[in-house]
């Protein structure tokens, strides 16, 4: 097509055009103060040349107030029009979404077993579809869980208030608050300071660093009866700071330097330490209470610790080492790390005002977690008080809290799973499952050791359907303990072993115990690996607790 260009060529017959500005009698031209001669370098342009206006100047005379503008039609070849690139699909990954929906639809139309209500079966289909979606992740976890809640409300399986009831549960909020604490811990530099202290003492090897954290957490376990508070409020900020200090960050390809192994190790050992003491997990006293109601024998703090100490210590030693072999950090040793850490500490100088406030707030919160029972202050209330101090002093701002997307996402999906799992129990599905298992196992005619082993495995791996240890214990503990006792298992032994496994089973998923969403939410371990290694470590723990533990329990006279 032709393009219109204004050029500086003249048709007045002048042989020369000088490119200089001559003074005008009336002063500078106010419209064109700097006349410019522009020449077209091509008559075949694919774009419109800029317009240039220039005075036509002759060697013989200057024509005042007269301009010559020549319009030339320059032929041009049409430019290749590049079609706009299609926008990438921003929605769900379709194949995983279809797999999730298909799971729910197929189960929905399976005939309802005798003894199960229609509502319970429909909720089970939605719950399993949500679990498949959480595993395959067609959308972020919070979005998948929200779709599950929406489906339960749309199908009238749950009312709106029932579907969203767990958003009033303290555990999801305690986990979210832990992320806000971690923000202040890292922002103030206190996390780095403590991390460098750990590295200066134990940082010559990654394994030594891991063991120092594992046994530090185990020492605090009997004093802080909330694994969510212990993991999220204390160890998540510390572990994140250690990872960052060692150059291992989530989302930038450096996760495997240290963070992946360290996060998974600290999580898996948190369920072990929770099983070692009566006061190490909030649901442990529930197990003891149900055991007393069923077999009329009280499990005391000392008896619990005595029975758990040997298998617990073996697990704490073996599990980090196994993970170190099968999921190793790429940085295994750094002999210069302690020296470098000490230099970093010297550069940091004395603690800043915000570090002091953060440290004081952490001590206040941990103190309330330890002694809150005497003051009638629960764990989430203590955490809210601590966060309030950080907000009022400006150590953490509300805008920063709102920016913690992982905290809000975790709050959403964890609360959704708690609600659905809770109503599976209320609708009677769990009691039906327990009774069915009891009848089948009881009718096999096996020795009490084999029957008890089968019951333990069914009790343990049914935890895939629970987002809370307390919910699982409340739904199935009594039934399984009753059947185990009826088949000849020593009742006190059965009560203790079921109590221990009620903690250990939390390690198989990223939602099964309060510390799971905390460490998974840090973003260092992919979900598939989290579940895969979770299953593997569950087998290791069962072998240790029933093998080494069985020998120990025989030695102390439990059977």
N, C-alpha and C positions, 0 to 999 in steps of 0.2 A: 504494500500500500504506500501511498505517497505521504510524506511527512512535510509539514510546512516549517521552513526555517528562515529566520531573518538573518541576513549576512551583511558583511561590511563591504561588499563589492559595489562599485558605482558604475553607472552607464553614462557619465558625463564626458567621457573622452579624455580625461586627464591621464597623462602618462605615468605620474608618480603620486603615491599617497604617503605622506610622511606620518610616522607614528610619534608625533610630539604634540604637546598642548601649547597653543598660542594664547597669549593673554587677550581677553576680550576687553573692549572699551568699557563695558559695563560691569567688569569684574567677573569673578568665577560664575560659571553657569550653575544656578541653584539646583537644576534637575539632574544634570550629568556633570558632576564636578570633576570626574576623572575619565575623560574619553578614552576608550579602549578599542583597539582594532582587533577583532577576533576573526580568525580564519578557520574555515572548515577544512579538516584534514581528509574528509571523505565525503563523497556524494552518495554513499550507500550506507546509511546509518540506520540502525534498528531502534534508535530512540530519538526523541525530539531534542534537537540541539538547543541550548539555552539562547534566549533572545539577547542580542547585544545591539545597542544603539551607539553609533559613533558619528561625530561631525565629519563632513566631507571637506577635506582640506586640499586646496590646490597650491601648486608652487607659484602661480601667477596672482591669485587673489583669494580672499576668503569670502565665501558667500555667507553673509550674516543671516541668522535666523532661518536658514534653509537646510533641511536635512533630506537626504535621499535614502529611502528604505526600499530595498529590492526584495521582493518575495520570490523565493525559488522553491520549486517543488522537487524535492530530492526523493528519487525512487529508493525504496528500501525493501529488502526481503523480509517477509514476516518472521518475527522471532518465534522460536520454538516455545510453545506454551507448555510449561511443566504443570501437569495436573497436581492439585494439592494432595499431599500424602494423606491417606486415610488415618483418622484418629485411632490410636490403639484402644482396644476394648477395655473399659474401666470397670466392668462388672465382675460377676463371679466367674471363677474357673468352671466351665460348663461340665466337664466330665466328672470331677469330684462332686459337683452339685447334684448331678443326675444319680450318682452312686448313693448319695445320702438320701435323696428323695425315694429312690427305688427301695432302699432298705425299709423305710417307714411304710411305704405303700404295701409292699409284700407282706410284712408282718401284720399290718392293719387288717388285711383280708384273710389271714390264717384263722381257722376256727378257734374260738376262745376255749381254752381248757376248762374242764369242770372244776368248779370251786373258785374261778377267777371272774371278777366283775368285768363288764364291757368297758367301763371307764378305765379300769386298771390296765387292761390289755391295750387300749388305745394310747394311754400315756406311755406304756412300755415301748410301743412302736415309735412314738415321737421322740422319746428319750434315746433309743438306740440310733435313730436317724440323726439326732443331734450329735451323739458320740462319734458316729462315722464322719459327720461334717467337721467335727473338731479334729479328728485324725487327718482327714484328707485336706482340710482347709480350703474350700472354695472361696471363702471370705475370711477376714480376720475373726479370731475366736469369739470376740464379743458380738459381732454381727451374726455369726452362726447360732450362738446361744439365743440371741434376740429373735431370730427366725423360729427357733424351736418353741420359745414362749408364745410367739404369735400364733403358731400352728395349734398349740394346746388351747389357746383362748378361742381361736376361730372355729375349731371343731367342738367347742363347748366341753372339752375334756376337763379343763380347769377354768375357774372364774378368773377375772383379771386380778382380783385381790390375792387369790391363791397362787397364780403364776408368778406374781411379783412379791410374794410374801417374804422371800429370803433376803430382799434388799433391806429388811429391817433386822437381819441376823448380824450379830457383832463380828463374826469371823471374817467375812469379806471386807468389812470396813477396817478391821485391824490389819489386814493384808495391804489394803490401799494406803493406810497411814504409814505402814512400814516403808513404802516407796517415798513418801514425803520426807520421812526421817533420813532416808538414804541421800536424798537431794541436799539437805542441809549438811549432812556428814561430809559429803564430797565438796560442796560449794565453799564451805568455810576453810577447807584444808585440813580439818581434824582427821578425816579419813586417811589422807596421805601421810600425816604425821604418824598415826598409829601403824599404818601399813609399812612405812619405812622402819619403824621400830621392830616389827615382826621380821622384816627382811634382814635387818642387821643382826638379828639373833638366829634365825633359822633359814635364811634365804639362799644359802649356798647350794641347795637342791630343792627342786619343786616338791619332791616327796616329803622332805623334812618340813617344808612350809605347810603342806597339806595336813600332816599329822599334828602339827602345832595347833592348827585351827580345830581339828577334829576333837582333840582331847580338851581344848579350852571350852568347846561347846558342851562336851560331856560333863565337865566339872560344874558348869552353870545349870545343867539340866534339872537336878533335884531342887534347885532354889527358885526356878522360874517355871511355873506350872502351865505354860502356854508355849507350845512349839512354834506357833505363828509369831508370837512376840519375840521369842528367843532368836528365831531364824531371821525374821524381817527387821526387827528393831536393832539388833546387835550385829549379827554375822553377815547379813546381806550387804550393808554399807561397808563393812570391813573387807569382805571378799571382793566387792566391786573396786574398792580403792586399791587393793593389792593387785588386781588384774590390770587396772589402768597404769599403776606405777611400774608394772613389768612390761608395758607396751602391748597388752592384750585387751582389745576393745570389741564390743558387740557390734556386728554389722559392717565391719571394714576388712574382713578376711583374716584378722589376727586372733580370732577366738581360740584357735587351737594352740596358740603359744602357751597359754596357761589357763585361761578362763574356763574353757569347756570342761576340762578335767576337774578343776577346783570347784566349780559350781555343782557338778554332778556328785562329786565326792562329799561335799558338805551337806547336800540334800540327803543322800542315801544314809549317811551316818547320823543325821538328825533323827531319822525314824528309829535307829538303833538306840540312841541315847534316850529317846522318849520311852522305849520299852523297858529300860533298866531300872526305873524308879517310879514308885507310885505317884509321886508329885511332879513327874516330868512332862505329863500331858494331861490336858483338862479332862479327857474322857476316862482316864485310868480309875479315878474313884468310882465312876459309874460301873466299871467292870467289877470292882471289889464289892460294890453294893448289890449288884445283881447276883454275884456269886454267893453272898451271904443269904440272900432271899431264897436261892435255889438249893444250896447244900448246907445251909446253916453253919458255915465256917467263915470266920473273918480273916481276910488277907491283910496283914499288917504291913507297915512300911518296911520293917526290917526283913520280914519273910520274903517280901517281893524282891528287895535288893539282893538278898542272899541267893535266891534262886536264879536271878538274872545276871549276876555279876560276871560269872565265868563265860557263858556263851556271849554275853554282851561285849566283853573285852576282846574275845577272839574275833567277833564280827568287826569291831572297830579297827583291829589290826589288819584283818584280811581284806575287807571290802575296798579300802583305798588302794591297796596293792594290786588287786585284781583289775580295778578300773585303770590303774596306772599302766597295766600291761595291755589291756584290750582297747583303751581309749586314751592313749598317752598324750601328754603335752609335748609339743615339739621342742620346747626349751626344758631340758631335764636338769641341767646343772649350770650354775653361774658362780664360779668361785669368787669373782670380783663383786658380786651383788652386795654382800654385807658392807664392804668398804664404800661402795658408791652410795648405799643407803645412808650411811653415817655422814657422808659429805652433803647429801641432800638435806638431812636434818640440821646440819650446821648452817646451811644456806637459808633454811626456813626461819631460823632465829627463834625468839620466844613466841609463845602462843598469842595470837591476836585476840581482840575483844570478842569477836564472833565465835572463835574457837572455844573460848572459855565459856561463853553462853551455851554453845552446843554441848560441850562436855558436861556442864552442870545440868542441863535439861535431860541428857541421857542418863545421868546418875539418878536424877529425880524419878524418871520413868521406870528405870530398872528397879529402883528401890520400891516403888509402888507395885511393880509386878511380883516382887518377892514377898513383901509384907502387906500387900493390898487386901488379902483375905481378912486380916485382923481389923483393917480400917473399913471394910465393906466397899472396897474400890476394885472393880474388875479390870481386866487387862485393857479392853478397848477404851474405857474411861481414862485410864492412866495415859494411854497413847494420845487421846484427844487433848488432855491437859498439857502434855509435852509439846504437841504441835501448836497449841494456843500460845505457849511461851515463845516458840520460834517465830510465829506470825507477829505477835505484839512487838517483839524486839527487832523485827526486820531481818532476822537471820535467814528466814525463808519467806518469800512473798506468796500471796494467794495466786498471782499470775503464774508463778513457777509451779505451784501445785496443779493448776489447771492444765499446764503444759505437760504434765506427767501422763502421757497417753497410755502407757502400759498399766499404770495404776487403775485408771478408769476402765480400761478394757478388761483387766483381771477381775475387778469388782463385778462387772457385768456378767461375764461368762461363769464365774464361780457361783454367784448368787443364783443364776438361772439353773445350774446343775443341782445346787442344794435344794431349790424349790421342787424340781421335778423328782429328784430322788426321794425327798421327804414325802411327797404325795403318792409315790409308788408304795411306800410303807403304809400310809394312812388308808389307801384303797385296798390293802390286804394282800398285795402281790407277794411281798417278802415273807409274810407268815405262811402263805400257801407254798412258796418255794421251800421254806425251812421244813415244813411238815412232810412235803414230798420226799426231800432228801433223807429225812429221818426214817421214813417208812422203807425206802429203798435200801439204805445202808443197814438198817436194823434187821432186814430180812435176808441178808446175805449169809448169816451164820458164821462170820469170821471171828478170829480171836479179837480181844479188845484192843490189842496193839494195832492190828491192821484196820479195824473199824475206826479207831480213833484217828489213825493217819488219814483215812479217806475223808472223814469229817473235817479234819483240819484243812486239807487241801480245798475242799468245797467252800468252807468258811473263808479261807484266805482269798481265793480267786474270784469269789462272788463280789469282792470289793470293787471290781470294775463298774458295778452298778451303783456305787455310793460316792458321794462327794463330801462325806463327813465320817470320821471314825466314830463319833458319838451316835450318829444315825444307824450305822451298821451294828454297833454294839447293842443299841436299844432294840433293834429289830430281830437279831439272830442269836445273840449271846446265850440267852436263857434256854432257848430251844435246843441248841447244840450241846450245851453243858448238860442238860437233862438227859438227852439221848446217850451222850458219852458215859455218863454215870450209870445209866441203866444197862449198858452193854459191858460193864465191868471195869471201866477206867477208874482209877482212884480219883474221887471227886475233887480233892484239893489240887492234885496235879493237873487235872483237866481244866479247872478254873484258872490256874496260873498260866498254863500254856496258851489257852484262848486269849487271856489278857495280854500276853506278850505279842502274839500274832496280830492282835487288834491294832498294834502300832506298826509292826513290820510291814503289814499289807499296804500301808499308805505309800510305800515307795514304788508301786507298780504303775502309777499314772501321774499326770501333772495336776490332778485335782483331788487326790485321795486323802490328803492330810494337809493341815494348815501351812506347813513349810513348802509344799510342792508349788503352788502358784507363785510364791515369793521367789524361789530360785529359778523356776522356769521363766518367769516374767523378765528376768535379767537379759534374756535373748542370746545366751551363749550356746545353748544346746538345741538343735532341731528337734521337733516333736517326735519324729520317727525314732531317732536315736534315744530320746528320753524314755519312750515306751519300751524300746528294745532292750536297752541296758537295764531298765527297771525290772523287766521280767527276768533277765539273767541274774541280777543281784538278788531277786526274790528267791530264786532257786538256791543260791549260795547261802542266804540267810536261813532258809528252811533246813538245809543240810546241817548247818552249824548248830542251830538251836535245837533241833530234834536229835542230832548225832552227839555232838560234844555236850549239849545241854542235857540230853537223856542220860549220859554217863554221870554227869555232875549231879543230876537230880536223884539218881540211884545212890550215889555216894552220900548225899545228905538225907536220905531216907524218905523221899517223896513217893517212891513206889518200890 
